[in-house]
Amino acid sequence: MSKPINILNEWFKTGKKPTQEQFWELIDSFWHKDLLIPISSISNLNTTLDNKVDKNVYENNLSVLAHKDASNLSPNDIIDWKTALGVGQLPGNIATVDDGSNIGNVYTKNQSNDFFIAAADYTGPDGKILSSMIEALGLTELISVVETSLSAFIANNAVYQYQKNDFIAIPDGSGNYSLYIYNGGLKTSSTSYLPTGLTKITISMVEGLQTALNSKLDKPSQDGDFIVSKVAGETVYRGINPGSNYLLYYSSAKEFKPSSIYRDTNGNLGIGTTIPSEVLDVLGRIKSRAYVFSDNTENLPNQITKVTDRYYGSNASGIKRGLMYNDIADLTATMNGATDAQKDAWRVAGRKSNENYSLGQPRIDTVLPPAIDSTLNFIQYVTLVGLNLFINTSNPNSASVSIQRVKDINNNPVTDTAIAIDNVMVYQNNMSILSFGVNFTSYTEGYYKVIVEHNGLINVGLTTFLISASVEKQPIVLDNWEVFTPFNPTGLTVTPTLIKKTYDNAARGMQTLEHQVKHIIINKADVLTGFRLSFSYKLTVITSNDPQSVISRQLATMSLSYEQAVDGVIIPDIGVSIGNSLVLFGANSYDVFISGYQQPRIFEVDLIVKNGIVTYIVKDLAKGLTYTTTVPFEQKNEDMYFYFSSFGGGITAGNMNGVVQEVLLPTYYQKI
């Protein structure tokens, strides 16, 4: 039995819990679609039917009545109707409908019904729109949310898209929902959401709710920040839990994780550090194909900046210096601003690992000999004494030697073209001397300066030497040799132009003086002013013994010395000045000279004494080499003697058989 609506409403108010019987009463109060409604139960239906024409009466009068569609009218009837109605021809704006092949200009009722829904299809007995038709009419949409209260939904409403008349389905967490209608007011106000009075509505009770929920995602089961991923067809939450202030990165596991980039409260980024001191502070190495600089004129410590077309680097104090371009202009500017000490340090740093060339500016203090006899048709050697003369002669772009006539023979200034010298010798063990050899027979007489250039530096000073065809010469007459005792004339030949020593196969005791001769060769006046003495020496070894067995103490020694106070003094090796003696050829020199070379050996010796310096120039014809050394020497007001001393060597008989020493004595010396 049906119950009045007011009673039903009372049973189903918010907070009520209807019983089973009350639900049955609710169902019995409404007509089910499967049940037929009696006419008597339809209000005023009988009265309405009584006002209708009886069917039999209607059908009996059809023959005399005009049909609605005028189908039973004859043409004359139609004309009569038109005349009676006063319409004549149809006006042009009359509405017509489709008629067979004729197309009207308006829709028929049936055609209109196809486009529109009848009110009876979406309204109830009270004329109101049925709730089941609201969404179908497009008047509303069911919004399923995850918040479990209206206040929570209002606080988070910005994440949802909804409009006026939409339903908001709020779950209670137990599978039931409460429905609210949004009235179009302020979305953050609870008064804008009207309760429907329906609570504890299950998903199955709301049409389309399950489908709508299936398209939604459950909220995370725990607090935190999440992203949504779809893996193997399943939609899941993934946590986002970075360390504080760290930037995120997306890992290969499809997760957001904290990176090594840290952002401080000033907006500075640090990689490998949490205390970045600059906009980007990297604790580590950076690799890049290029860096692009903007102009920056600030002067801050420890930075590289660009201003116009120049780059600058600053030190810890903010002092800024330009960085060098790869061009000669910057290099030249840098060197121009360097001190002499810095330039020397630069040159030292520029040496190769096996290179010890001089790095300072060349300097020439003395040219020996100071006078060259241009009548002598052979190569004569000139020795320079000074500083930084060990130049790189193997590289013509790095070093060169030339001579230039600056005065004629009468001491008048001239300006001649410099002449390059290519026969130059330098000495790593004595960087203060340089020698060169030239045949001067074709050179114009006059005073010449020497130009030494090394690494772009040219020697300072103007030290000249003379080339002349009339150099003063002092004849030497060696016809009164003084012989010391004991004296063994065996194997010794002495003439004014030659001394020759031939060894036999006799045994000799250690340090046994066989013979010694001497002769004045330079007068004391010329010793003080300076002189040049030249002679030749020849060593022949025809023994079958190994030439290297001809050791030092088996050979004679030649020396130039002031008169010795004690007979039998052994003179030291070549190139060494001890006391008042100059050794021309000492015993130990022969090991170097003869070892591994074809005999006989011939040496040309040039001895130059000037300004307290003695220069030896020894040319080894077999090797094609020239040896030069310069040492200090005391020039006294005394005559100088030429000594030839021969000693035994304590070697068994036959070891020296066939060894011959010859000295081709000079016939003059040149006064310089």
Sequence and secondary structure as in RCSB ss.txt:
>XXXX:A:sequence
MSKPINILNEWFKTGKKPTQEQFWELIDSFWHKDLLIPISSISNLNTTLDNKVDKNVYENNLSVLAHKDASNLSP
NDIIDWKTALGVGQLPGNIATVDDGSNIGNVYTKNQSNDFFIAAADYTGPDGKILSSMIEALGLTELISVVETSL
SAFIANNAVYQYQKNDFIAIPDGSGNYSLYIYNGGLKTSSTSYLPTGLTKITISMVEGLQTALNSKLDKPSQDGD
FIVSKVAGETVYRGINPGSNYLLYYSSAKEFKPSSIYRDTNGNLGIGTTIPSEVLDVLGRIKSRAYVFSDNTENL
PNQITKVTDRYYGSNASGIKRGLMYNDIADLTATMNGATDAQKDAWRVAGRKSNENYSLGQPRIDTVLPPAIDST
LNFIQYVTLVGLNLFINTSNPNSASVSIQRVKDINNNPVTDTAIAIDNVMVYQNNMSILSFGVNFTSYTEGYYKV
IVEHNGLINVGLTTFLISASVEKQPIVLDNWEVFTPFNPTGLTVTPTLIKKTYDNAARGMQTLEHQVKHIIINKA
DVLTGFRLSFSYKLTVITSNDPQSVISRQLATMSLSYEQAVDGVIIPDIGVSIGNSLVLFGANSYDVFISGYQQP
RIFEVDLIVKNGIVTYIVKDLAKGLTYTTTVPFEQKNEDMYFYFSSFGGGITAGNMNGVVQEVLLPTYYQKI
>XXXX:A:secstr
    HHHHHHHTSTT    HHHHHHHHHTS  TTS   GGGSTTHHHHHHTS  HHHHHHTGGGS  TT TT  H
HHHHHHHHHHT  S  TT     BTTB  SS  HHHHHHHS  HHHHB TTS B HHHHTTTTS  EEE S SSH
HHHHHTGGG    TT EEEEE SSSEEEEEEE SS TTSGGGEEE S  SEEGGGSTTHHHHHHTS    SSSS 
EEEEEETTEEEEEE    TTEEEEE TTS EEEEEEEE TTS EEES SS SSSEEESS    S     B     
SS EEEETTEEEEE TT  EEE   SSHHHHHHHHHTS HHHHHHHHHHTS TT     S  EEEEEESSEEETT
  S EEEEEEEES    TT TTTEEEEEEEEE TTS B     EEE  EEE TT TTEEEEEE GGGS SEEEEE
EEEETTEE BS  EEEEES   EEE      EE SS   TTEEE SSEEEEE  S    TT EEEEEEEEEE HH
HHHH EEEEEEEEEEE  SS GGGS GGGS EEEEEE  SSTT     TT EETTEEEEE TTHHHHHHTTS S 
EEEEEEEEEETTEEEEEEEETTTTEEEEEEEE    SS EEEEEEEE     TTTTTTEEEEEE  SEEEE 
